[in-house]
């Protein structure tokens, strides 16, 4: 589907929207609140797209993002972006 947009917002708002919306964005990026597994599943299923989380600070903006494999249960590793580098733990 050409022209699909990425939807951004807080997980609680997007979870409510996903239960009622008839939309299929290219993806969803959440920030501002913790994204739990139930909300991730509800948003992804309701909007028929992948869901990712950004970690933001009021003082600096985006401080990091989850790696694609973090969204996969049992992946067992996380990464944080620092400037132009990525560190794994």
N, C-alpha and C positions, 0 to 999 in steps of 0.2 A: 504494500500500500504506500504509494509515494506521498510525500508531504506530511507524514505523521510526525508529531512533536513529542518532546519529552516533557512529562508532567513533574513538577516539583512541589513539595509542601511538607507539612508535619505528618507523621504517621497516623495520628488519631483522625485528622481531617481527611486524609486520603483513604483511610479504611472505611469511613462513613460514605465517602463519595463512591468508592468501588462497589459498595453494596447496592447503589442506586443508579449508577451511570451506565450508559450504553456507549462506551468509548473503548478504543484500543490504541493507546499511545505507543510510541516506539519503545518507551521505557519510563520508569518512575524513579526519581531520586528523592529520598527523604532526608530531612535534617531537622534539628531543633528539639528532638525528643529521641528517646531510646526506641529502636525498632525491634520489637519482640517477634518470635517465630510465628505466633498466631496472626499478628498484623501483617507480617511479610506475606504469609500464605493468602490471607484475605485480599490484600491489595493486588497481588500477582494474579490470583484466580479471577477476581472481579474485573480487572482491567486487561487481562490477557496479555501480560507483558512482564519482562524481568524487573525486579525491584533492587535498588542499590541504596546504600546509605553513605552520606557525607558527614564528616565530623567537622563542625564549625565553631569558631570562637568569635565573639562580638568584636574583639579588638583587632583580629587579623583576617577574618573571613574563613575560607576553607583551610583546615589544618591537616586533613587527611581523608582517605576514603577506604572503604573495605575493598579487599581484593576479590576477584570473581569466585575463587574457591572458598572464601569465608561463608558465602551464602549457601554453600553445599554442606549439608549436615555431615559431620564426621571428617571434614577436611583436615582439622587439627592444626592449622597454622593461620596466622594473621599478619598483615603488613600495615605499615603506616608510611605515608609519604612525608618526606622532609625535604622541602625545597625541590630540587630536581632529582633527589635520590630516593630509593625505596629500601626500607630495612625489613627483614623477615624475622619473625619470632616463632 
